[in-house]
Each structure stands twice: as structure tokens, then as C-alpha cells.
Amino acid sequence: MAYYFGSKRSRWTPYLLLLPGIFFYVLIALGPSIATSVYSFTNATGLKGAQIDWIGLDNYKEFLFMGQAAKDNFAALGRTLIFCFFVTTIQFGLGLLVAVIINQNLKGRNIFRTLYFMPVILGAVIQGLIWSLFLFPLGGPMARILELFGAQSEFLGGQPAEAFAWVIVIQIWANMGTTMIIFLSGLQTIGAEMYEAARIDGASSWQVFANVTWPLLTPSVNTNLTLNIIGSLQAWQLFLVLLGYRNGTQVLGYLIYAVGFGQTSGSVTSSFRQGYAAAASIILFLLVLVIGLGVNYILKRREERIMG
């Protein structure tokens, strides 16, 4: 078998070219991940000069089994799964619907593509500020609309369930553009002759979608489901910007941030517990890993069944 990188010293060329990438991967991704797993077994606070002691599994035991804090953690875990379910299903459905509509030969479709994708590029802080102003209960646009019907709402400042639901809405609005673009890319790989053949055979619009579009969108379906599930399980920035640390609204990702950086009493700063937060992040990682691998296994089997 021929070796295409020469001989002697030239054989090291591909390895030398890989070194910068490997270095930055270890520095930015692998290194912090290993450090997090190590810190999860300590009482690290993150404060300069503070002593760090090895405490074994104590952080994990406290997170999972000890008192009211463990109950609150499991409640946050439950809200994380609820958030993931609603964000994934609604964002997936809306992204597919919008992509199918925009893929038609409609006037101004490029403008609509831009409008739907624009929220993605704004960032969580700008997204949160926009919606905070829009939902402001004392004279905000949404409050004015409700006043026309004699109704009122505190929106993000209302009951935890109402505030939590609004974050779901905003999360979908903020990220649906990515789902739409991935579906749109998949739709544009389907040849027009496939649709023409189906219509010649007398297929209705729904039959064309169910038997041509949907099966051939399988790679896009897999990508979107995986990204939506993992992204929503890890989401926390909008909770920080929109709600802060409020009982009944925390998800696991925000709980990790709040405990690690001392924000566990509204706007009051409490003790920093980065070792405990590291243990919680490992638990979240395992949750994402188990769900991600399970979903990936199911999607691969579906792809093999459909695509062959």
C-alpha cells in the first residue's frame, strides 16, 4: 500500500499538521471536561486562595439524596425534561412547517427566511431583553393587547408555571430558525422529478409529503431532533436573563450556574460551591448522554429502515 506523505521525516507531516487542532481541543474542550470531573470530588469554591479538599462522592450524595435540596434538584430535573419535551416537539413541528411553506415558489420568500432566522443571531441577552420589554406588564405591547379584551397578566413576573411557559415560547422563537434552515436544506436536496412522478401517479399533497418528502428528509429529521433535544436539556441562559433564580422555574443547567457562582437567593450572592456545581454538571452530562444515545439509536434504526 502506497504512503502518500513521502518517507523518513516527511512521514511526520500529517501528525504535525494535526498538532495545533489537537492542542486547542485539549485546551478548550477535553481539558475543562476532565477538570470538571475532578473538581466534582472536591469542596472547591472557585475563590482565590481557598483550600481545596478531596471529599469523594459527598457532592453526589448531597445532590441526589440529602434532604430538601435533593427534592429541589429532582424537581429541577423534572422541569428540565418538561422543558426539553415541549421545546423539542413544538420547535421541530414549527420548523418543519415553516420550511415546507418557504420552500414553495412564493414571492418574498428570501425575506421570510431572513426574518425567521434573525432571532438566532441575536444572542440570549438580546433575546431576553426584547421579550422582557414586550411582556412588561405595565404598558408593554402584550399587556396593551390583553387590555383590549379586559384581561391582565404578570407574564414573566407571574406564577412560576406561567413564567416557565413563557420561557418555553421564547426558547422556541429564538432557535426555530436553525431548525427551519436545516429542514430547508434537506428539502432542496429532493429532486423535482420525485414530486412529478408522485403527482403523475395521482398522489394528493398529503400523500406526496408522507411518501416522498418525509422519508427523504430523514437525515434532516435526525439532525434536528438530536440538536433540539441536547440544546433544550442544556438550556439555561434565557432563564438567567428573563427570570433569575426563582423557585419553581429553575432547570438543571441554571441550577448548576447559580450554585457554582453563588446566586441561590434571588439577587443575593451566597457561598460559591463550584465542586458541588461540577458534580451537578456531571449528572446533567450523564442525562444528556443517556437520552442522546437512546435517541440516536432509535433514529439510526429508523434511517436504516427507510433509507436502506
C-alpha positions as CSV (number, residue, x, y, z in Angstrom):
1,M,0.0,0.0,0.0
2,A,1.4,3.4,-1.0
3,Y,2.1,6.0,1.6
4,Y,1.4,9.5,0.1
5,F,3.3,11.6,2.6
6,G,6.8,10.6,1.4
7,S,9.4,8.9,3.6
8,K,11.7,9.5,6.6
9,R,10.9,12.9,8.1
10,S,8.1,13.6,5.6
11,R,6.1,10.8,7.2
12,W,5.6,13.1,10.2
13,T,3.9,15.8,8.2
14,P,0.3,14.8,8.8
15,Y,0.9,14.4,12.5
16,L,2.5,17.8,12.8
17,L,-0.4,19.4,10.9
18,L,-2.8,17.8,13.4
19,L,-1.0,19.0,16.5
20,P,-2.5,22.6,16.5
21,G,-6.0,21.2,16.3
22,I,-5.3,18.6,19.0
23,F,-3.8,21.2,21.2
24,F,-6.8,23.6,21.1
25,Y,-9.2,20.7,21.5
26,V,-7.4,19.6,24.7
27,L,-7.1,23.2,25.9
28,I,-10.7,24.3,25.2
29,A,-12.8,21.1,25.4
30,L,-11.2,18.0,26.8
31,G,-9.1,19.8,29.5
32,P,-12.0,21.6,31.1
33,S,-14.2,18.5,31.0
34,I,-11.5,16.4,32.8
35,A,-11.1,19.3,35.3
36,T,-14.8,19.4,36.0
37,S,-14.9,15.7,36.7
38,V,-12.0,16.0,39.1
39,Y,-13.5,19.1,40.9
40,S,-16.8,17.2,41.4
41,F,-15.0,15.1,44.0
42,T,-13.7,18.2,45.9
43,N,-15.2,21.0,48.0
44,A,-13.7,23.7,45.6
45,T,-15.3,27.1,45.8
46,G,-13.5,28.9,43.0
47,L,-12.4,31.6,45.3
48,K,-8.7,32.6,45.1
49,G,-6.6,31.1,47.9
50,A,-9.4,28.9,49.3
51,Q,-8.3,25.4,50.3
52,I,-9.5,22.5,48.2
53,D,-10.1,19.2,49.9
54,W,-10.9,15.8,48.4
55,I,-14.4,14.7,49.6
56,G,-15.1,11.8,47.3
57,L,-18.7,11.2,46.5
58,D,-20.2,13.6,49.1
59,N,-21.3,16.2,46.4
60,Y,-23.2,13.5,44.5
61,K,-24.8,12.1,47.7
62,E,-25.9,15.6,48.7
63,F,-27.3,16.4,45.2
64,L,-29.2,13.1,44.9
65,F,-30.2,12.0,48.4
66,M,-29.9,14.7,51.2
67,G,-33.0,16.5,52.4
68,Q,-35.0,19.2,50.8
69,A,-32.1,20.2,48.5
70,A,-32.3,16.8,46.8
71,K,-36.0,17.2,46.3
72,D,-35.5,20.6,44.8
73,N,-32.8,19.1,42.5
74,F,-35.1,16.4,41.3
75,A,-37.8,19.0,40.7
76,A,-35.4,21.0,38.6
77,L,-34.5,17.8,36.7
78,G,-38.3,17.2,36.1
79,R,-38.7,20.7,34.8
80,T,-35.7,20.2,32.5
81,L,-37.3,17.1,31.0
82,I,-40.6,19.0,30.6
83,F,-38.8,21.9,29.0
84,C,-37.0,19.6,26.7
85,F,-40.2,17.8,25.6
86,F,-42.2,20.9,24.8
87,V,-39.3,22.8,23.2
88,T,-38.3,19.9,21.0
89,T,-41.7,18.9,19.8
90,I,-43.1,22.4,19.1
91,Q,-39.8,23.7,17.6
92,F,-39.4,20.7,15.4
93,G,-43.0,20.9,14.2
94,L,-43.0,24.6,13.5
95,G,-39.5,24.5,11.9
96,L,-40.7,21.8,9.5
97,L,-44.0,23.6,8.7
98,V,-42.2,26.9,8.0
99,A,-39.6,25.2,5.9
100,V,-42.2,23.5,3.8
101,I,-44.0,26.7,3.2
102,I,-40.9,28.8,2.4
103,N,-39.7,26.1,0.1
104,Q,-42.6,26.9,-2.3
105,N,-42.1,29.4,-5.1
106,L,-43.6,32.3,-3.2
107,K,-42.8,36.0,-3.6
108,G,-40.5,37.4,-0.9
109,R,-39.5,34.0,0.4
110,N,-35.9,35.2,1.0
111,I,-37.2,38.0,3.2
112,F,-39.2,35.5,5.3
113,R,-36.2,33.2,5.6
114,T,-34.2,36.1,7.0
115,L,-37.0,37.2,9.4
116,Y,-37.4,33.7,10.8
117,F,-33.6,33.1,11.1
118,M,-32.8,36.6,12.6
119,P,-33.6,35.7,16.3
120,V,-30.9,33.0,16.1
121,I,-28.1,35.6,15.7
122,L,-29.2,37.9,18.4
123,G,-27.8,36.0,21.4
124,A,-29.6,35.1,24.7
125,V,-29.1,38.5,26.3
126,I,-30.7,40.5,23.5
127,Q,-33.4,37.9,23.1
128,G,-34.3,38.1,26.8
129,L,-34.3,41.9,26.8
130,I,-36.5,42.1,23.8
131,W,-39.1,39.8,25.3
132,S,-38.8,41.4,28.8
133,L,-39.9,44.7,27.2
134,F,-42.5,43.1,25.0
135,L,-44.1,41.3,28.1
136,F,-43.6,44.2,30.5
137,P,-46.9,44.1,32.5
138,L,-47.1,47.9,32.9
139,G,-47.7,49.2,29.5
140,G,-45.8,46.7,27.4
141,P,-47.2,45.7,23.9
142,M,-48.5,42.4,25.1
143,A,-50.2,44.0,28.1
144,R,-51.9,46.6,25.9
145,I,-53.2,43.8,23.6
146,L,-54.7,42.0,26.7
147,E,-56.3,45.2,27.9
148,L,-58.3,45.3,24.7
149,F,-60.0,42.1,25.9
150,G,-60.3,43.2,29.5
151,A,-57.5,40.7,30.6
152,Q,-54.3,41.1,32.6
153,S,-51.2,39.1,33.2
154,E,-48.0,39.5,35.1
155,F,-46.2,37.4,32.4
156,L,-42.6,36.7,33.5
157,G,-43.3,38.0,36.9
158,G,-46.4,35.9,37.5
159,Q,-46.9,32.4,38.8
160,P,-43.9,30.1,38.2
161,A,-45.9,27.9,35.8
162,E,-46.8,31.0,33.7
163,A,-43.3,32.3,33.7
164,F,-41.9,28.9,32.8
165,A,-44.3,28.6,29.9
166,W,-43.2,32.0,28.5
167,V,-39.5,30.9,28.6
168,I,-40.5,27.8,26.5
169,V,-42.2,30.1,24.0
170,I,-39.1,32.4,23.8
171,Q,-36.7,29.5,23.5
172,I,-38.7,28.2,20.6
173,W,-38.8,31.6,19.0
174,A,-35.1,32.1,19.5
175,N,-34.0,28.8,17.9
176,M,-36.7,27.8,15.4
177,G,-34.7,29.5,12.6
178,T,-31.9,26.9,12.9
179,T,-34.4,24.0,12.7
180,M,-36.1,25.7,9.7
181,I,-32.7,26.2,7.9
182,I,-31.7,22.5,8.4
183,F,-35.1,21.3,7.0
184,L,-34.9,23.8,4.2
185,S,-31.5,22.4,3.2
186,G,-32.9,18.9,3.2
187,L,-35.9,19.9,1.1
188,Q,-33.7,21.4,-1.5
189,T,-31.9,18.1,-2.0
190,I,-35.1,16.4,-3.1
191,G,-35.3,16.4,-6.8
192,A,-38.3,17.9,-8.6
193,E,-38.7,14.7,-10.6
194,M,-39.6,12.8,-7.4
195,Y,-42.6,15.1,-6.9
196,E,-43.6,15.0,-10.6
197,A,-43.6,11.2,-10.5
198,A,-45.8,11.1,-7.4
199,R,-48.3,13.5,-8.9
200,I,-48.4,11.6,-12.2
201,D,-49.4,8.5,-10.1
202,G,-52.3,10.6,-8.7
203,A,-50.9,11.3,-5.2
204,S,-52.5,14.0,-3.2
205,S,-50.5,16.8,-1.5
206,W,-50.5,14.9,1.8
207,Q,-49.5,11.6,0.1
208,V,-46.6,13.4,-1.6
209,F,-45.5,14.8,1.8
210,A,-45.9,11.4,3.6
211,N,-44.4,9.2,1.0
212,V,-41.8,11.4,-0.7
213,T,-40.9,14.5,1.4
214,W,-40.9,12.9,4.9
215,P,-38.8,9.8,4.1
216,L,-36.2,11.8,2.1
217,L,-36.0,14.3,5.0
218,T,-34.7,11.6,7.3
219,P,-31.1,13.0,7.7
220,S,-32.6,16.4,8.5
221,V,-35.0,14.9,10.9
222,N,-32.2,13.1,12.7
223,T,-30.1,16.2,12.9
224,N,-32.9,18.5,14.2
225,L,-34.1,16.1,16.8
226,T,-30.6,15.5,18.1
227,L,-29.8,19.2,18.2
228,N,-33.1,20.2,19.7
229,I,-33.0,17.6,22.5
230,I,-29.4,18.2,23.5
231,G,-29.8,22.0,23.2
232,S,-33.0,22.2,25.3
233,L,-31.6,19.9,28.0
234,Q,-28.6,22.2,28.4
235,A,-30.5,25.5,28.1
236,W,-30.2,28.0,31.0
237,Q,-29.2,31.4,29.6
238,L,-32.8,32.6,29.0
239,F,-33.8,31.6,32.5
240,L,-31.0,33.8,33.8
241,V,-31.9,36.8,31.7
242,L,-35.7,36.5,32.0
243,L,-36.4,35.1,35.4
244,G,-33.3,35.0,37.6
245,Y,-33.2,32.4,40.4
246,R,-36.9,31.8,41.2
247,N,-38.4,28.8,43.0
248,G,-40.5,26.7,40.7
249,T,-38.7,27.8,37.5
250,Q,-35.1,26.6,37.7
251,V,-33.9,24.0,35.3
252,L,-30.8,21.9,35.9
253,G,-28.5,23.9,33.7
254,Y,-29.4,27.2,35.5
255,L,-29.1,25.4,38.9
256,I,-25.5,24.5,38.1
257,Y,-24.7,28.0,37.2
258,A,-26.4,29.5,40.2
259,V,-24.8,27.2,42.7
260,G,-21.4,27.5,41.1
261,F,-21.4,31.3,41.1
262,G,-23.2,32.0,44.3
263,Q,-26.7,33.1,43.0
264,T,-29.1,30.9,45.0
265,S,-31.2,33.6,46.7
266,G,-32.7,35.8,44.0
267,S,-30.2,38.7,43.5
268,V,-28.4,37.9,46.8
269,T,-25.0,36.3,46.5
270,S,-24.4,33.2,48.6
271,S,-21.5,30.9,49.0
272,F,-19.7,29.7,45.9
273,R,-19.8,25.9,45.6
274,Q,-18.1,25.0,42.3
275,G,-17.2,21.5,43.4
276,Y,-20.9,20.8,44.1
277,A,-21.8,22.5,40.8
278,A,-19.3,20.3,39.0
279,A,-21.0,17.2,40.4
280,A,-24.3,18.5,39.2
281,S,-22.9,19.2,35.7
282,I,-21.6,15.6,35.5
283,I,-25.1,14.4,36.4
284,L,-26.5,16.6,33.6
285,F,-23.9,15.3,31.2
286,L,-24.9,11.7,32.0
287,L,-28.5,12.6,31.5
288,V,-27.8,14.2,28.1
289,L,-25.5,11.3,27.2
290,V,-28.2,8.6,28.0
291,I,-31.0,10.4,26.3
292,G,-28.8,11.4,23.3
293,L,-27.5,7.9,22.8
294,G,-31.0,6.4,23.1
295,V,-32.5,8.9,20.6
296,N,-29.6,8.4,18.3
297,Y,-30.0,4.6,18.4
298,I,-33.7,4.9,17.6
299,L,-33.1,7.4,14.8
300,K,-30.4,5.2,13.2
301,R,-32.6,2.2,13.2
302,R,-35.4,4.3,11.6
303,E,-32.9,5.6,9.0
304,E,-31.8,2.1,8.1
305,R,-35.4,1.0,7.7
306,I,-36.3,3.9,5.5
307,M,-33.2,4.6,3.5
308,G,-31.8,1.1,3.4
